[in-house]
């Protein structure tokens, strides 16, 4: 949620944000995703291979989208990153049903 909040703040204040502030938010998000993808896809992780593959693919998409934001200077390109981060955070916070 912290990464999503930082990206949302940059989007909301795009015109007033410096390049360094934009870069800081994007670097923070990229580091977070690097940790997530590395951890989730490690050999020691007991997730099913299909889920590992999906997380890896999502990570590649996030990295590509980050580069798109950096090269197009378009605040609206942040919407996808913000949505993905929020969805992942919500999923991680939810409790599995006790059936």
N, C-alpha and C positions, 0 to 999 in steps of 0.2 A: 504494500500500500504506500510505503514511503516513496518508492520510485515513481509510482503512478502520480502521487501528489506533487512531486518535484516536476515531473513532466507537464502536469496540468498547470502549475504555476508559470512555467516557462511559456506554455501555449497562451495562457491568459495575458501575459505581459510581454509577448513576443517582440513588439516594436521597441519596448523600453529595456529589454534584456540585452546585455552585452554578449558578444560571441563567447567569451569565457564562461559566462553563466549558463548559456545554452550547452556548451561543451561539457561543463561539469555535470549537468543533469543527465546528459546522454552517456557520458562515461560511467557515471554511477549505475545507470540502468544496464549498460553493457557488462560491467563487472558482476552485477547481480545475476544476470543471465548466464554469464560464464560459469559462475559457481553452481547455479541450478543445473545447467546442462551437464557439467562435469560430474557432479554428484549423482544425478539421476541416471546417467548412462554408464557409470563406472561398473566394472566387472563385479565388484562386491555388492552392488545394489541388487536387491532381490525382486525388483519390479519385473513384470513380464517383458520380454524383448519387444513386443509390439508397442508398449507404452514408452519404453526407452527410445524407440525409433521415432515415435510421435513427438516426444519432448525434444529430441535432437533436431527434427525438422522444424519445429516451432522456434527453436533457438536460432537456426539458420535464417528463418524468416525475420525474426526480431533484429538480428545483426544487419541484414540487408535493408530493412526498413529504417534502421538507425542511420545507415549510410545515405539513404534517400533523403532523410530529413536534413542531414548535414550538407548535402550537395544541392538541394533545391531551395533551401531557405523558405520553406512553406510550413507554417505553424500547423496547418490542418493535417499534415502528414503524421503529426504526433497522436492523433485520435486513435489510430490502430494500436500503437504501443501502449497508450493509456488503457484502452479497453482490454487488451490481453493481460496486462499486469493486474488490473482489477479482477478479472475473471479468475486468474490463477490464485491470487490472494484469497478471494472468496472461497474457492474450492479447497484451499489448504486450511482455511478456518472452519469449514463445515465439519460436523461430526458425522461419522458413518452411522446409519440407522442400525438399531439393535434388533434385527429380525432373526 
